[in-house]
């Protein structure tokens, strides 16, 4: 889904929908905390999901030069 720049509510909903599967915790776990890291240009670099102090997974974001999202990788 492509959302025009400046339509933040639509963008957040689109991101939520796209990340829903990527954000699923491992079986038997639940996400209790998220930690965000930002790039110098204000884009999201990583989102780390935790259950307590246990790191469940990390999402790493890659961006195109035009500011559009290129890739989200889960590790």
Residue, then its C-alpha position, 0 to 999 in steps of 0.5 A: x500500500x502506498x500512502x502519500x507523504x504527510x498522511x501520517x494516520x494512514x501511514x501508521x495504519x499501513x505500517x501496522x498492517x504490514x508488520x502484523x505478521x512480522x511482529x508476531x512473538x514466538x510461540x509461548x512468548x508475548x511482547x511486553x516492551x518495544x525499543x526503537x532506534x532512529x537514523x539521523x534523518x528521523x527514519x526508524x532504524x530498528x525495533x526490538x521486541x522484548x518479553x521482560x529483559x529477553x530479546x525476542x526479535x529485532x526488525x531492521x529497516x532499510x530505506x531508499x534515497x527517496x525516503x520510501x521503505x525498501x525492506x524490513x528484515x526480522x532477526 
